[in-house]
Amino acid sequence: MPAAGKKYYFVSSLAKGLKVMELLSENEALSVSEVARHLGYNRASSHRFLATLKELGYVEKTAENHYRLTYKIFRMGTRVVDRFKIRQAARPLMSELSQAFKETINLGYLDGSEVLHIDKIDSPEVLRMDSLLGSRAPAYCTALGKSILAFLPDADRDRILDTIELKPRGPKTITSKKALQKELAKIRHKGYAVDNEELSRGLRCVAAPIFDHTGISCFSISVAGPVSRVTRSRVKEIQKEVRRVCRTLSQKFGNRTSDDS
């Protein structure tokens, strides 16, 4: 029987685990002893909670044997707060890109090491990029993914890249981690990413990141089409408009430091 005053469906162990996560959200990193002291738990219980959260990917262990939250928590929060709002806000601007370039326009979200397609406007052309809503693609070989990865905090980006096996997906996929890091540095400098047949033969995409109020990149928009139409010279025109659209969206979400060039 539950203790007096407690509802039968209240799970004490779950509540304690969530308190550990809340505590870590207020601190950069804590040891087992520090968690135990802050929450009044014994050390053995604190260690079990942290070990479980680590196994589930919510916390990670530092070189100093401290624990800190992972990027997984941020992704969960972003889903709740922004995923529906971003689609509504992005649609009119995606339509502008569609009318201007007559190519497929994609809205993507970084989910782990993959990009999740959460909205799109198809090209009216017969020969076009086709993607299904809810479909996923590796972040490392897509313009959507690279534009987000490039602007993540260094530790978050490195953690994601450490989990990725860089397999060839198209004729020009980057399969060297060193080369990929160099590519991401170029993207940070330019403010946009290009997938030049890295995901699929004959496909070229141009994407830029959308930043939230904290300056974190979590979404991106791309213009995608066959290389015969999305030529290298046309990329220059496309990137200006994609960056403009993503800058406008970033500002809508409270970001004041996105690229103004």
Stockholm file with secondary structure:
# STOCKHOLM 1.0

chainA/1-261         MPAAGKKYYFVSSLAKGLKVMELLSENEALSVSEVARHLGYNRASSHRFLATLKELGYVEKTAENHYRLTYKIFRMGTRVVDRFKIRQAARPLMSELSQAFKETINLGYLDGSEVLHIDKIDSPEVLRMDSLLGSRAPAYCTALGKSILAFLPDADRDRILDTIELKPRGPKTITSKKALQKELAKIRHKGYAVDNEELSRGLRCVAAPIFDHTGISCFSISVAGPVSRVTRSRVKEIQKEVRRVCRTLSQKFGNRTSDDS
#=GR chainA/1-261 SS CCCTTSCTTCCHHHHHHHHHHHHHHTSSCBCHHHHHHHHTCCHHHHHHHHHHHHHTTSEEECTTSCEEECHHHHHHHHHHHHHHHHHHHHHHHHHHHHHHHCSEEEEEEEETTEEEEEEEECCSSSSCCCCCTTCEEEGGGSHHHHHHHTTSCHHHHHHHHTTCCCCCCSTTCCCCHHHHHHHHHHHHHHSCEEEESSSSTTEEEEEEEEECTTSCEEEEEEEEEETTTSCHHHHHHHHHHHHHHHHHHHHHTTCCCSCCC
#=GC SS_cons         CCCTTSCTTCCHHHHHHHHHHHHHHTSSCBCHHHHHHHHTCCHHHHHHHHHHHHHTTSEEECTTSCEEECHHHHHHHHHHHHHHHHHHHHHHHHHHHHHHHCSEEEEEEEETTEEEEEEEECCSSSSCCCCCTTCEEEGGGSHHHHHHHTTSCHHHHHHHHTTCCCCCCSTTCCCCHHHHHHHHHHHHHHSCEEEESSSSTTEEEEEEEEECTTSCEEEEEEEEEETTTSCHHHHHHHHHHHHHHHHHHHHHTTCCCSCCC
//
